[in-house]
Amino acid sequence: MSAAAGLQTATVKHPDVMAPVVALVDELRELVRSGGRNDLDARLGMVRARLSDPRVRIVVVGEPQAGMSTLVNSMVGSPVSATEGKPSVPVIVEYGQAPKATLVKSAPGGRVERVPVDPLNPLPALTALGVLRAEFAEPSALLADGLVVMDAPGSTAHEAAAWSMIAAADVVLYAADSAAELTEAQLDYLRRVEQVCPAVVCVLTKIDRNPHWSLTQRRNRTLLDGAGLNFAVAPVSGLLHREATERGDQQRDAESGVPQLIDHLSEYVVAQADSVAVAAAVRDIALITDQLTVTLRAESDTLRDPRRRAEITQRLAAARTTADQLRQRTATWQVTLVDGSSELSADIEHDLRHRLRTLVREAEAEITRTDPARKWADFASELDARICEAVEENFVMAHYRAVELTEQVASKFPPDNRTPPLPELRLTNPGEVLEPVQPLEPLESAKAGVGQQLLTALRGSYGGILMVGLATSLLGMSLVNWYSAGAGVLLGVNALWDDRKNRKQRRQAEAKVAVARLADDVIFQVGKESRNRLRSLQRVLRDHYTEIAAEVGRTADEALRAAEETGLRYGDHRELRITEIDAGLRTVAGLRARAERLTY
């Protein structure tokens, strides 16, 4: 058992510090409930749960196969989450005197049931049907310091659960594979995470498999700074940490990066848990009070001037019409995006094939003019360079065509909506894309040696000597004479010439086949990379503008609903409701001011 088994879990957040913030959250919840904003009430409920928990909640997220589960297992020192590509469920690990594992499963009738499982071998149970999440208790020194570690699987099936865990987290660890730098989609995901939980650490995983992880770390640092995300980037290897722990090798453990990550969490998260929790809560309170103020002021304007009610309602109805038009535009831009993406993919593929067919024709013409066996290695190097140039130009064309497609889609929306950052389609190093392509095949039909040429000449001369010798023997001459010898020399030279010509033609045919195979391999590999990048572009545009359409529609519908219900609900009690709204606005402003003073 771990050395932490005799410890008690620490209280990281002090109740006396959290109490004033909890009181503010409770007061604000009463206001949002009276206003019928159940969505804001649910968010404040998560904020209160985060403040009331004396421990620090750490949520590990990332894309599938990014090493989240291995990171969680290495941090808590026990295999609590499934690895090696096996499907898993959300996992919550907290401190306990003895190992304990419980599965929360769905039961008939919408109920849930808690099923204990073997804590020493829980992984088979994690993949069972109907499991909602797994809860573990482990005697880990890290958990005894007051931390709760949660693993949110990267699969889309658990996306809602992952965002719920992020909303309830004090800090988020985003696991990214060190084999590649962060993509635009990942940066966009981190922006969304930062809006919910501002304390984020980008963890670079699997550094034991990628010797050039430091380059990826520097590149990710640059990308994060460019995106306005001031996150720490921590390189780790869960496998190295596990091996070092088993062997007691402190040097290898330091190389794994896990101790440095834990020290960072202890110094900047645990030691500053009170200030981090208060700052995050104040930020949530500010966002919610802003939304509540807008709703109350709109209602107040409607009630203060009944003559303006029709005008305000008309304006809000126009907003709904605009929202409906935007939804119609949504369908239009989706068609534009789908059709444009299909046309773009087809045009880029056609351009690539055209460029390579031109190269193949030029290479075949050069092969026809010369003997390919003479400078085949130089010919292969030159052809590779020309292929790299053609591929690079093809991706440059794809980039500018993608920009045109983005402008076409953006034209379907109002000009005040932001344009999303586009994934880079141009190639910085074409050799990386062409690395899986096999090099140009060597020629098997090489030139004949001196001995083989001599043998060919002898075979040709034999027929000449025999034929002319027999004819001259009728004249009384011997079989071998000057005439038959001369004929043998002529036919031998002719046979040698024909053999060289045939071998050259075979080499030329073989060289053309090798060039055609190389072109097919290039089209296969580059076409896949091009389609992947274009699909990434399509997903970025789709997600970006779908979110804008949904956001504008929700805002317009909510504002119109509030205005229409105001007259029906408070027709004869307008003055009383105005007084209540004014008091509510003052209360909201006071709550926000009190919350902001807590961060000073």
CORJO-V853339 format. One record per residue. N is the residue number from 0. RES is the residue in three letters. SS is DSSP state (alpha for helix, beta for strand, coil for the rest). OMEGA is omega in degrees with one decimal (NA if undefined). D_FIRST is the distance of its C-alpha to the first C-alpha in Angstrom with 1 decimal. Layout:
N&RES&SS&OMEGA&D_FIRST ; N&RES&SS&OMEGA&D_FIRST
//
This chain:
0&MET&coil&-177.0&0.0 ; 1&SER&coil&177.6&3.8 ; 2&ALA&alpha&178.9&6.6 ; 3&ALA&alpha&-175.0&8.1 ; 4&ALA&alpha&-179.3&6.7 ; 5&GLY&alpha&-178.1&9.7 ; 6&LEU&coil&171.7&12.1 ; 7&GLN&coil&-179.0&14.7 ; 8&THR&coil&-174.4&16.0 ; 9&ALA&coil&173.8&19.0 ; 10&THR&coil&-175.1&22.5 ; 11&VAL&coil&177.3&23.9 ; 12&LYS&coil&-176.7&27.3 ; 13&HIS&coil&-177.5&29.2 ; 14&PRO&alpha&-178.9&31.1 ; 15&ASP&alpha&178.4&34.2 ; 16&VAL&alpha&-177.4&34.5 ; 17&MET&alpha&-172.9&33.9 ; 18&ALA&alpha&-180.0&36.3 ; 19&PRO&alpha&179.8&39.6 ; 20&VAL&alpha&177.7&38.5 ; 21&VAL&alpha&179.0&37.3 ; 22&ALA&alpha&177.1&40.7 ; 23&LEU&alpha&179.7&42.5 ; 24&VAL&alpha&179.6&40.7 ; 25&ASP&alpha&178.5&41.6 ; 26&GLU&alpha&-179.5&45.2 ; 27&LEU&alpha&177.9&45.4 ; 28&ARG&alpha&177.2&44.0 ; 29&GLU&alpha&179.5&46.8 ; 30&LEU&alpha&-177.4&49.3 ; 31&VAL&alpha&176.3&48.0 ; 32&ARG&alpha&178.8&47.9 ; 33&SER&alpha&177.7&51.5 ; 34&GLY&coil&178.2&52.4 ; 35&GLY&coil&179.8&50.9 ; 36&ARG&coil&-179.2&48.5 ; 37&ASN&alpha&179.1&45.6 ; 38&ASP&alpha&177.8&44.2 ; 39&LEU&alpha&178.0&44.0 ; 40&ASP&alpha&178.7&42.5 ; 41&ALA&alpha&179.6&39.7 ; 42&ARG&alpha&177.7&38.9 ; 43&LEU&alpha&175.9&39.1 ; 44&GLY&alpha&176.3&36.7 ; 45&MET&alpha&178.2&34.1 ; 46&VAL&alpha&-179.7&34.9 ; 47&ARG&alpha&178.5&34.5 ; 48&ALA&alpha&179.1&31.1 ; 49&ARG&alpha&179.7&29.9 ; 50&LEU&alpha&-176.0&31.3 ; 51&SER&alpha&179.5&30.1 ; 52&ASP&coil&-177.8&26.4 ; 53&PRO&coil&-179.2&25.1 ; 54&ARG&coil&177.2&22.5 ; 55&VAL&beta&-178.9&23.5 ; 56&ARG&beta&178.6&23.7 ; 57&ILE&beta&179.9&23.4 ; 58&VAL&beta&177.9&25.0 ; 59&VAL&beta&-179.5&25.0 ; 60&VAL&beta&179.5&28.3 ; 61&GLY&beta&178.9&30.5 ; 62&GLU&coil&178.8&32.6 ; 63&PRO&coil&177.9&31.5 ; 64&GLN&coil&178.7&29.9 ; 65&ALA&coil&177.1&29.4 ; 66&GLY&coil&179.9&25.7 ; 67&MET&alpha&-176.4&24.4 ; 68&SER&alpha&177.4&21.7 ; 69&THR&alpha&178.0&20.5 ; 70&LEU&alpha&178.9&20.6 ; 71&VAL&alpha&-179.5&18.5 ; 72&ASN&alpha&-179.0&15.8 ; 73&SER&alpha&-179.5&15.8 ; 74&MET&alpha&-177.4&15.7 ; 75&VAL&alpha&177.1&12.8 ; 76&GLY&coil&-179.9&10.9 ; 77&SER&coil&-179.2&11.0 ; 78&PRO&coil&-178.1&14.2 ; 79&VAL&coil&-176.7&15.5 ; 80&SER&coil&-176.6&19.1 ; 81&ALA&coil&-179.8&21.5 ; 82&THR&coil&176.9&22.8 ; 83&GLU&coil&174.0&25.7 ; 84&GLY&coil&-179.8&28.3 ; 85&LYS&coil&179.5&27.1 ; 86&PRO&coil&-178.6&28.1 ; 87&SER&coil&-178.9&25.5 ; 88&VAL&coil&175.2&25.7 ; 89&PRO&beta&-175.8&24.9 ; 90&VAL&beta&176.9&21.2 ; 91&ILE&beta&-177.8&19.9 ; 92&VAL&beta&177.4&16.3 ; 93&GLU&beta&-176.2&15.6 ; 94&TYR&beta&175.1&13.0 ; 95&GLY&coil&179.9&11.4 ; 96&GLN&coil&-179.6&9.4 ; 97&ALA&coil&178.8&8.0 ; 98&PRO&coil&179.9&8.8 ; 99&LYS&beta&-179.6&12.5 ; 100&ALA&beta&-179.7&15.5 ; 101&THR&beta&175.6&19.1 ; 102&LEU&beta&173.4&22.3 ; 103&VAL&beta&-173.7&25.4 ; 104&LYS&beta&175.9&28.4 ; 105&SER&beta&-178.5&32.1 ; 106&ALA&coil&178.9&34.0 ; 107&PRO&alpha&179.4&37.8 ; 108&GLY&alpha&179.7&39.9 ; 109&GLY&alpha&-179.6&38.0 ; 110&ARG&coil&174.3&35.1 ; 111&VAL&beta&178.5&31.4 ; 112&GLU&beta&-178.1&28.8 ; 113&ARG&beta&-175.4&25.0 ; 114&VAL&beta&176.5&23.4 ; 115&PRO&beta&178.1&19.8 ; 116&VAL&beta&-179.1&18.4 ; 117&ASP&coil&-178.4&15.5 ; 118&PRO&coil&179.6&12.7 ; 119&LEU&coil&178.6&11.7 ; 120&ASN&coil&-174.5&15.4 ; 121&PRO&coil&-170.2&17.1 ; 122&LEU&alpha&177.8&19.5 ; 123&PRO&alpha&-177.8&22.3 ; 124&ALA&alpha&-177.1&22.6 ; 125&LEU&alpha&-177.0&23.0 ; 126&THR&coil&-179.2&26.3 ; 127&ALA&coil&179.6&27.8 ; 128&LEU&coil&175.4&31.0 ; 129&GLY&coil&-179.8&31.2 ; 130&VAL&beta&179.6&27.8 ; 131&LEU&beta&177.9&28.3 ; 132&ARG&beta&178.2&24.9 ; 133&ALA&beta&-179.5&21.2 ; 134&GLU&beta&-177.7&18.9 ; 135&PHE&beta&168.9&15.1 ; 136&ALA&beta&-176.5&12.7 ; 137&GLU&beta&177.0&9.5 ; 138&PRO&coil&-177.4&7.3 ; 139&SER&coil&178.7&9.1 ; 140&ALA&alpha&177.8&11.1 ; 141&LEU&alpha&179.7&14.1 ; 142&LEU&alpha&178.6&14.1 ; 143&ALA&alpha&177.2&13.7 ; 144&ASP&coil&176.7&16.9 ; 145&GLY&coil&-179.4&18.7 ; 146&LEU&beta&171.0&18.8 ; 147&VAL&beta&-176.9&19.0 ; 148&VAL&beta&-179.1&19.2 ; 149&MET&beta&179.6&21.6 ; 150&ASP&beta&178.9&22.8 ; 151&ALA&coil&-178.1&26.5 ; 152&PRO&coil&-176.8&27.7 ; 153&GLY&coil&-178.4&30.9 ; 154&SER&coil&-179.6&32.8 ; 155&THR&alpha&179.7&35.9 ; 156&ALA&alpha&-178.1&34.9 ; 157&HIS&alpha&-176.6&32.3 ; 158&GLU&alpha&179.6&34.5 ; 159&ALA&alpha&177.9&35.2 ; 160&ALA&alpha&-179.8&31.6 ; 161&ALA&alpha&179.8&30.8 ; 162&TRP&alpha&174.8&33.6 ; 163&SER&alpha&178.0&32.4 ; 164&MET&alpha&178.4&29.0 ; 165&ILE&alpha&179.9&30.8 ; 166&ALA&alpha&-179.0&33.0 ; 167&ALA&coil&-173.2&30.2 ; 168&ALA&coil&171.1&28.3 ; 169&ASP&coil&177.9&28.4 ; 170&VAL&beta&-179.1&27.9 ; 171&VAL&beta&171.9&28.3 ; 172&LEU&beta&179.8&27.0 ; 173&TYR&beta&-178.3&29.6 ; 174&ALA&beta&177.7&28.5 ; 175&ALA&beta&-179.4&31.5 ; 176&ASP&beta&-178.8&31.8 ; 177&SER&coil&-179.7&33.0 ; 178&ALA&coil&-176.7&35.5 ; 179&ALA&coil&179.2&38.0 ; 180&GLU&coil&-179.0&39.0 ; 181&LEU&coil&177.5&38.8 ; 182&THR&coil&177.7&41.5 ; 183&GLU&alpha&177.9&43.8 ; 184&ALA&alpha&178.7&42.1 ; 185&GLN&alpha&177.4&38.7 ; 186&LEU&alpha&176.9&40.4 ; 187&ASP&alpha&176.9&42.0 ; 188&TYR&alpha&179.3&38.7 ; 189&LEU&alpha&175.9&37.2 ; 190&ARG&alpha&178.5&40.3 ; 191&ARG&alpha&178.2&39.7 ; 192&VAL&alpha&-177.7&36.0 ; 193&GLU&alpha&177.4&37.3 ; 194&GLN&alpha&-179.7&39.7 ; 195&VAL&alpha&-179.8&36.9 ; 196&CYS&coil&-173.4&34.1 ; 197&PRO&coil&-180.0&35.5 ; 198&ALA&coil&-175.2&32.2 ; 199&VAL&beta&172.9&31.5 ; 200&VAL&beta&177.3&29.9 ; 201&CYS&beta&-176.1&31.1 ; 202&VAL&beta&179.1&28.3 ; 203&LEU&beta&-171.6&29.8 ; 204&THR&beta&173.6&27.5 ; 205&LYS&coil&179.7&27.7 ; 206&ILE&coil&177.5&29.1 ; 207&ASP&coil&-179.5&28.1 ; 208&ARG&coil&-174.1&30.7 ; 209&ASN&coil&-177.2&33.4 ; 210&PRO&coil&-179.0&34.7 ; 211&HIS&coil&-177.3&37.1 ; 212&TRP&alpha&-178.8&34.5 ; 213&SER&alpha&176.3&35.9 ; 214&LEU&alpha&177.4&39.3 ; 215&THR&alpha&178.7&37.7 ; 216&GLN&alpha&179.6&35.9 ; 217&ARG&alpha&179.5&39.3 ; 218&ARG&alpha&178.0&41.1 ; 219&ASN&alpha&176.8&38.6 ; 220&ARG&alpha&178.8&39.0 ; 221&THR&alpha&180.0&42.8 ; 222&LEU&alpha&179.0&42.6 ; 223&LEU&alpha&178.1&40.5 ; 224&ASP&alpha&178.2&42.9 ; 225&GLY&alpha&178.4&45.8 ; 226&ALA&coil&-179.7&44.4 ; 227&GLY&coil&-178.7&44.0 ; 228&LEU&coil&-177.6&40.2 ; 229&ASN&coil&-178.8&38.7 ; 230&PHE&coil&171.2&35.1 ; 231&ALA&beta&178.1&32.9 ; 232&VAL&beta&-174.2&32.3 ; 233&ALA&beta&176.8&28.9 ; 234&PRO&beta&-179.5&28.5 ; 235&VAL&coil&171.6&25.0 ; 236&SER&coil&179.4&23.7 ; 237&GLY&alpha&-179.5&20.4 ; 238&LEU&alpha&177.1&20.7 ; 239&LEU&alpha&179.5&21.3 ; 240&HIS&alpha&179.5&18.2 ; 241&ARG&alpha&179.1&16.0 ; 242&GLU&alpha&-179.9&17.8 ; 243&ALA&alpha&178.5&17.7 ; 244&THR&alpha&179.9&14.0 ; 245&GLU&alpha&-177.7&13.7 ; 246&ARG&alpha&-175.8&16.6 ; 247&GLY&coil&-177.4&15.8 ; 248&ASP&coil&-177.2&19.3 ; 249&GLN&alpha&179.2&20.0 ; 250&GLN&alpha&178.5&23.5 ; 251&ARG&alpha&177.9&22.7 ; 252&ASP&alpha&177.3&20.1 ; 253&ALA&alpha&178.3&23.0 ; 254&GLU&alpha&-179.6&25.2 ; 255&SER&alpha&179.6&23.0 ; 256&GLY&coil&-178.6&24.0 ; 257&VAL&alpha&177.2&20.7 ; 258&PRO&alpha&178.4&20.1 ; 259&GLN&alpha&177.5&23.7 ; 260&LEU&alpha&179.3&23.4 ; 261&ILE&alpha&177.2&20.5 ; 262&ASP&alpha&178.0&22.7 ; 263&HIS&alpha&178.4&25.6 ; 264&LEU&alpha&-179.9&23.9 ; 265&SER&alpha&-174.8&22.9 ; 266&GLU&alpha&-172.9&26.4 ; 267&TYR&alpha&-179.4&28.5 ; 268&VAL&alpha&-177.6&26.7 ; 269&VAL&alpha&-176.6&24.4 ; 270&ALA&coil&-179.1&26.7 ; 271&GLN&coil&-174.8&29.7 ; 272&ALA&alpha&-178.3&28.3 ; 273&ASP&alpha&-177.3&31.1 ; 274&SER&alpha&178.7&33.9 ; 275&VAL&alpha&-179.5&32.6 ; 276&ALA&alpha&-179.7&32.2 ; 277&VAL&alpha&-179.4&35.6 ; 278&ALA&alpha&178.6&37.3 ; 279&ALA&alpha&180.0&36.1 ; 280&ALA&alpha&178.7&37.2 ; 281&VAL&alpha&177.7&40.5 ; 282&ARG&alpha&177.5&41.1 ; 283&ASP&alpha&179.4&40.6 ; 284&ILE&alpha&179.9&42.9 ; 285&ALA&alpha&179.7&45.5 ; 286&LEU&alpha&-176.7&45.5 ; 287&ILE&alpha&178.0&45.8 ; 288&THR&alpha&176.6&48.5 ; 289&ASP&alpha&179.1&50.5 ; 290&GLN&alpha&-179.5&50.5 ; 291&LEU&alpha&179.4&51.4 ; 292&THR&alpha&179.6&54.2 ; 293&VAL&alpha&-179.4&55.8 ; 294&THR&alpha&-178.0&55.9 ; 295&LEU&alpha&-179.8&57.3 ; 296&ARG&alpha&177.0&59.9 ; 297&ALA&alpha&178.3&61.1 ; 298&GLU&alpha&-179.7&61.6 ; 299&SER&alpha&178.7&63.3 ; 300&ASP&alpha&180.0&65.8 ; 301&THR&alpha&-176.7&66.7 ; 302&LEU&alpha&-175.9&67.4 ; 303&ARG&alpha&-178.2&69.3 ; 304&ASP&coil&-178.7&72.0 ; 305&PRO&alpha&-179.6&72.8 ; 306&ARG&alpha&178.5&75.4 ; 307&ARG&alpha&-176.1&72.8 ; 308&ARG&alpha&-179.8&70.7 ; 309&ALA&alpha&179.7&72.5 ; 310&GLU&alpha&-179.2&72.3 ; 311&ILE&alpha&179.2&68.5 ; 312&THR&alpha&178.4&68.0 ; 313&GLN&alpha&179.5&70.1 ; 314&ARG&alpha&178.9&68.1 ; 315&LEU&alpha&175.3&64.9 ; 316&ALA&alpha&175.6&66.4 ; 317&ALA&alpha&176.5&67.3 ; 318&ALA&alpha&177.5&63.7 ; 319&ARG&alpha&177.7&62.8 ; 320&THR&alpha&177.2&65.5 ; 321&THR&alpha&178.8&64.1 ; 322&ALA&alpha&177.6&60.7 ; 323&ASP&alpha&177.2&62.3 ; 324&GLN&alpha&178.3&64.0 ; 325&LEU&alpha&175.9&60.8 ; 326&ARG&alpha&176.6&59.3 ; 327&GLN&alpha&175.4&62.3 ; 328&ARG&alpha&179.1&61.8 ; 329&THR&alpha&178.6&58.2 ; 330&ALA&alpha&-178.8&59.6 ; 331&THR&alpha&-177.8&62.0 ; 332&TRP&alpha&176.3&59.6 ; 333&GLN&alpha&176.9&57.3 ; 334&VAL&alpha&178.2&60.2 ; 335&THR&alpha&-178.7&61.1 ; 336&LEU&alpha&-178.3&57.6 ; 337&VAL&alpha&179.9&57.3 ; 338&ASP&alpha&-179.9&60.9 ; 339&GLY&alpha&179.1&60.6 ; 340&SER&alpha&178.6&57.3 ; 341&SER&alpha&179.0&58.8 ; 342&GLU&alpha&179.8&62.0 ; 343&LEU&alpha&179.4&60.1 ; 344&SER&alpha&179.6&57.9 ; 345&ALA&alpha&-178.9&61.1 ; 346&ASP&alpha&-179.3&63.0 ; 347&ILE&alpha&178.3&60.3 ; 348&GLU&alpha&178.6&60.0 ; 349&HIS&alpha&179.3&63.8 ; 350&ASP&alpha&178.8&64.1 ; 351&LEU&alpha&179.0&61.6 ; 352&ARG&alpha&180.0&63.4 ; 353&HIS&alpha&179.6&66.7 ; 354&ARG&alpha&-178.0&65.6 ; 355&LEU&alpha&176.1&64.3 ; 356&ARG&alpha&177.1&67.4 ; 357&THR&alpha&177.5&69.5 ; 358&LEU&alpha&-179.6&67.6 ; 359&VAL&alpha&178.8&67.9 ; 360&ARG&alpha&179.4&71.6 ; 361&GLU&alpha&178.9&72.1 ; 362&ALA&alpha&178.4&70.1 ; 363&GLU&alpha&177.9&72.1 ; 364&ALA&alpha&178.0&75.3 ; 365&GLU&alpha&177.6&74.3 ; 366&ILE&alpha&-179.5&73.3 ; 367&THR&alpha&-177.7&76.8 ; 368&ARG&alpha&-173.6&78.6 ; 369&THR&coil&174.2&76.9 ; 370&ASP&coil&-175.2&75.3 ; 371&PRO&coil&-177.9&71.5 ; 372&ALA&coil&-174.1&70.9 ; 373&ARG&coil&-177.6&72.3 ; 374&LYS&coil&-176.3&69.7 ; 375&TRP&alpha&-179.8&67.0 ; 376&ALA&alpha&178.1&64.1 ; 377&ASP&alpha&178.0&65.8 ; 378&PHE&alpha&-179.8&66.6 ; 379&ALA&alpha&179.3&63.0 ; 380&SER&alpha&179.6&61.8 ; 381&GLU&alpha&179.2&64.5 ; 382&LEU&alpha&177.3&63.7 ; 383&ASP&alpha&179.5&60.0 ; 384&ALA&alpha&179.1&61.0 ; 385&ARG&alpha&177.3&63.4 ; 386&ILE&alpha&177.6&60.7 ; 387&CYS&alpha&179.2&58.2 ; 388&GLU&alpha&179.6&61.0 ; 389&ALA&alpha&179.6&61.9 ; 390&VAL&alpha&179.4&58.3 ; 391&GLU&alpha&178.0&57.9 ; 392&GLU&alpha&177.8&61.1 ; 393&ASN&alpha&179.8&60.0 ; 394&PHE&alpha&173.5&56.9 ; 395&VAL&alpha&176.1&59.0 ; 396&MET&alpha&178.7&61.3 ; 397&ALA&alpha&-179.6&58.3 ; 398&HIS&alpha&-177.0&57.1 ; 399&TYR&alpha&174.4&60.5 ; 400&ARG&alpha&177.2&61.1 ; 401&ALA&alpha&176.1&57.7 ; 402&VAL&alpha&177.1&58.9 ; 403&GLU&alpha&178.1&62.0 ; 404&LEU&alpha&178.4&60.1 ; 405&THR&alpha&178.2&58.0 ; 406&GLU&alpha&177.6&61.2 ; 407&GLN&alpha&179.2&62.7 ; 408&VAL&alpha&-179.1&59.7 ; 409&ALA&alpha&179.8&59.6 ; 410&SER&coil&178.2&63.3 ; 411&LYS&coil&-176.3&62.6 ; 412&PHE&coil&176.1&60.8 ; 413&PRO&coil&-174.8&62.2 ; 414&PRO&coil&-176.8&62.4 ; 415&ASP&coil&178.7&60.2 ; 416&ASN&coil&-176.2&57.0 ; 417&ARG&coil&175.3&54.9 ; 418&THR&coil&-176.8&54.7 ; 419&PRO&coil&172.7&51.2 ; 420&PRO&coil&-174.7&50.0 ; 421&LEU&coil&174.1&50.8 ; 422&PRO&coil&-178.8&48.7 ; 423&GLU&coil&179.3&50.4 ; 424&LEU&coil&180.0&52.4 ; 425&ARG&coil&-178.0&54.0 ; 426&LEU&coil&173.0&52.6 ; 427&THR&coil&179.5&51.7 ; 428&ASN&coil&-178.8&51.3 ; 429&PRO&alpha&-179.1&52.9 ; 430&GLY&alpha&179.2&51.5 ; 431&GLU&alpha&179.2&48.0 ; 432&VAL&alpha&-176.6&49.4 ; 433&LEU&alpha&-177.9&51.6 ; 434&GLU&coil&179.0&48.9 ; 435&PRO&coil&-177.4&48.2 ; 436&VAL&coil&178.8&52.0 ; 437&GLN&coil&179.6&53.2 ; 438&PRO&coil&-179.3&55.9 ; 439&LEU&coil&-174.9&59.6 ; 440&GLU&coil&175.9&60.1 ; 441&PRO&coil&-179.9&62.2 ; 442&LEU&coil&-179.2&65.7 ; 443&GLU&coil&-178.5&66.0 ; 444&SER&coil&-178.7&69.8 ; 445&ALA&coil&179.8&70.4 ; 446&LYS&coil&179.5&73.8 ; 447&ALA&coil&177.9&75.7 ; 448&GLY&coil&-178.0&76.1 ; 449&VAL&alpha&-179.7&79.4 ; 450&GLY&alpha&-179.7&79.6 ; 451&GLN&alpha&176.4&78.9 ; 452&GLN&alpha&177.9&81.5 ; 453&LEU&alpha&179.0&84.0 ; 454&LEU&alpha&178.0&83.4 ; 455&THR&alpha&178.8&83.9 ; 456&ALA&alpha&178.7&87.2 ; 457&LEU&alpha&179.0&88.4 ; 458&ARG&alpha&178.9&87.7 ; 459&GLY&alpha&-178.2&89.8 ; 460&SER&alpha&-179.8&92.6 ; 461&TYR&alpha&-179.4&92.9 ; 462&GLY&alpha&-179.9&94.2 ; 463&GLY&alpha&179.4&96.7 ; 464&ILE&alpha&-177.6&98.1 ; 465&LEU&alpha&-175.7&98.4 ; 466&MET&alpha&-178.0&100.0 ; 467&VAL&alpha&178.9&102.6 ; 468&GLY&alpha&177.7&103.2 ; 469&LEU&alpha&-179.3&104.3 ; 470&ALA&alpha&-178.8&106.5 ; 471&THR&alpha&178.0&108.3 ; 472&SER&alpha&177.0&108.6 ; 473&LEU&coil&178.3&111.2 ; 474&LEU&coil&177.2&113.3 ; 475&GLY&coil&178.9&113.1 ; 476&MET&coil&178.5&110.4 ; 477&SER&coil&-178.9&107.3 ; 478&LEU&coil&179.0&103.9 ; 479&VAL&coil&179.0&102.5 ; 480&ASN&coil&-176.8&104.9 ; 481&TRP&alpha&-179.8&104.9 ; 482&TYR&alpha&-179.4&104.7 ; 483&SER&alpha&178.0&101.8 ; 484&ALA&alpha&177.9&99.9 ; 485&GLY&alpha&178.1&100.4 ; 486&ALA&alpha&178.4&99.2 ; 487&GLY&alpha&179.2&96.2 ; 488&VAL&alpha&-179.7&95.2 ; 489&LEU&alpha&-179.6&95.7 ; 490&LEU&alpha&177.2&93.6 ; 491&GLY&alpha&177.4&90.9 ; 492&VAL&alpha&179.4&90.6 ; 493&ASN&alpha&178.4&90.5 ; 494&ALA&alpha&177.9&87.8 ; 495&LEU&alpha&178.6&85.7 ; 496&TRP&alpha&178.1&86.2 ; 497&ASP&alpha&-180.0&85.3 ; 498&ASP&alpha&177.8&82.1 ; 499&ARG&alpha&179.6&81.0 ; 500&LYS&alpha&179.7&81.8 ; 501&ASN&alpha&178.5&79.8 ; 502&ARG&alpha&177.8&76.8 ; 503&LYS&alpha&179.0&76.8 ; 504&GLN&alpha&177.4&77.0 ; 505&ARG&alpha&178.2&74.0 ; 506&ARG&alpha&178.7&72.0 ; 507&GLN&alpha&178.2&73.0 ; 508&ALA&alpha&179.5&72.0 ; 509&GLU&alpha&179.0&68.7 ; 510&ALA&alpha&178.0&68.1 ; 511&LYS&alpha&177.5&68.8 ; 512&VAL&alpha&179.4&66.4 ; 513&ALA&alpha&178.3&63.7 ; 514&VAL&alpha&179.7&64.4 ; 515&ALA&alpha&178.3&64.3 ; 516&ARG&alpha&177.9&60.9 ; 517&LEU&alpha&179.3&59.5 ; 518&ALA&alpha&177.9&60.8 ; 519&ASP&alpha&178.5&59.3 ; 520&ASP&alpha&179.4&55.8 ; 521&VAL&alpha&179.0&56.2 ; 522&ILE&alpha&-179.5&57.3 ; 523&PHE&alpha&-175.6&54.3 ; 524&GLN&alpha&-177.2&51.7 ; 525&VAL&alpha&177.5&53.3 ; 526&GLY&alpha&177.6&54.2 ; 527&LYS&alpha&179.4&50.6 ; 528&GLU&alpha&179.5&49.5 ; 529&SER&alpha&179.3&52.5 ; 530&ARG&alpha&178.9&51.7 ; 531&ASN&alpha&-179.3&48.1 ; 532&ARG&alpha&178.4&49.2 ; 533&LEU&alpha&176.1&51.9 ; 534&ARG&alpha&176.0&49.5 ; 535&SER&alpha&175.7&47.3 ; 536&LEU&alpha&-179.1&50.4 ; 537&GLN&alpha&179.3&51.3 ; 538&ARG&alpha&179.9&47.9 ; 539&VAL&alpha&179.5&48.0 ; 540&LEU&alpha&-178.8&51.5 ; 541&ARG&alpha&-178.0&50.8 ; 542&ASP&alpha&-176.6&47.7 ; 543&HIS&alpha&-174.6&49.5 ; 544&TYR&alpha&172.6&52.7 ; 545&THR&alpha&178.0&51.2 ; 546&GLU&alpha&178.8&49.2 ; 547&ILE&alpha&-179.7&52.4 ; 548&ALA&alpha&-180.0&54.4 ; 549&ALA&alpha&-178.2&51.9 ; 550&GLU&alpha&179.5&51.5 ; 551&VAL&alpha&178.5&55.3 ; 552&GLY&alpha&179.1&55.8 ; 553&ARG&alpha&-178.9&53.3 ; 554&THR&alpha&-179.4&54.8 ; 555&ALA&alpha&-179.4&58.4 ; 556&ASP&alpha&-178.8&57.6 ; 557&GLU&alpha&179.7&55.8 ; 558&ALA&alpha&179.5&58.6 ; 559&LEU&alpha&178.4&61.3 ; 560&ARG&alpha&-179.3&59.6 ; 561&ALA&alpha&-179.4&59.3 ; 562&ALA&alpha&-178.4&63.0 ; 563&GLU&alpha&-178.6&64.3 ; 564&GLU&alpha&-177.4&62.5 ; 565&THR&alpha&-178.6&63.5 ; 566&GLY&alpha&-180.0&67.2 ; 567&LEU&alpha&-173.8&66.5 ; 568&ARG&alpha&-172.7&64.1 ; 569&TYR&coil&-177.2&65.8 ; 570&GLY&coil&-176.9&69.4 ; 571&ASP&coil&-178.2&70.9 ; 572&HIS&coil&-175.1&68.2 ; 573&ARG&alpha&-178.0&68.1 ; 574&GLU&alpha&179.1&68.5 ; 575&LEU&alpha&179.8&65.8 ; 576&ARG&alpha&177.1&63.4 ; 577&ILE&alpha&177.4&64.4 ; 578&THR&alpha&179.0&63.7 ; 579&GLU&alpha&-179.5&60.3 ; 580&ILE&alpha&179.1&59.6 ; 581&ASP&alpha&178.1&60.7 ; 582&ALA&alpha&178.7&58.5 ; 583&GLY&alpha&177.7&55.6 ; 584&LEU&alpha&178.0&56.3 ; 585&ARG&alpha&179.8&56.4 ; 586&THR&alpha&179.2&53.2 ; 587&VAL&alpha&179.0&51.5 ; 588&ALA&alpha&178.3&52.9 ; 589&GLY&alpha&177.7&51.7 ; 590&LEU&alpha&-179.6&48.2 ; 591&ARG&alpha&178.8&48.0 ; 592&ALA&alpha&178.3&49.5 ; 593&ARG&alpha&179.5&47.0 ; 594&ALA&alpha&-179.3&44.1 ; 595&GLU&alpha&178.3&45.4 ; 596&ARG&alpha&-179.6&45.8 ; 597&LEU&coil&-178.0&42.1 ; 598&THR&coil&-179.3&41.4 ; 599&TYR&coil&NA&43.8
//
